[in-house]
Amino acid sequence: MKKLSLLLTILLLFLAGCSNSSAQTSTTKAKGYVFVNNGITIAMNEKTAPILKKLGEPKDYFEAKSCAFQGMEKTYTFNGFELHTYEMDKVDYVASIIFLDDSVSTKEGISLNADLNDVIKAYGDKYTKKLSLYTYQLEKSKISFMIENNKVTSIEYMAITE
């Protein structure tokens, strides 16, 4: 139940961007924080079609009309993580990756239940902190860690679309 409330908190922070309608129009591959799963690299703002082809069939799928972009936002659930997309000019792009359990980790080796000290060792001290959310920004991406009792309880990669 605690994890669900934390995931909802992060999702609400992500959806807070719905009031901003500006978006990246470039089709070039975004740089910044990337998630690697089974040798598949997923960068924020990257086209999702080739990624989905490599990832295979999701465990679950959901879509809804976007409040921030034209078109639909889609959520694909895979083992250990969710892949969220946004649509621009009828093309889907990676909006975020949310960790669901500790079976996945960041490229830097951080997974759910890691210590805050491990996060700071891996990512440094150039973070912004709002309540218990530690956020790092690199180029057109962010990675956020929800920390409770010095432990990582949620991890999310997010695209910067402004």
ZIGILIN-V988494 format. One line per field, one symbol per residue. ss: DSSP state (h for helix, s for strand, l for the rest). psi: psi as a letter, one per 40 degrees, with the letter a starting at -180 (. if undefined). burial: + if it has 9 or more other C-alpha atoms within 8 Angstrom, else -. A space follows every 50 residues. Layout:
ss = ???
psi = ???
burial = ???
This chain:
ss = lhhhhhhhhhhhhhhhhhhllllllllllllslssssllsssslllslhh hhhhhllllssssssllllllsssssssllssssssssllsssssssssl llllllllllllllshhhhhhhhllllsssllssssssslssssssssll ssssssssslll
psi = ddddddddddddddededeheiiheieihiiahihhhfehhhiieihddd dddddahidiiiiihiediiaihihhhiheiihiiihhffhhihdihhhd aeeiiideehiieiidddddddeaegiihhbfhhhihhbfiihihhhhfe iheihhiiihe.
burial = -----++--+-------+-----------+++++++---+-+++++++-- ++-----+--+----+-+++++++++++-+++++++++---++++++++- -+-+++---+++-+++-+++-++---+-----++++++-++++++++--- ++++++++++--
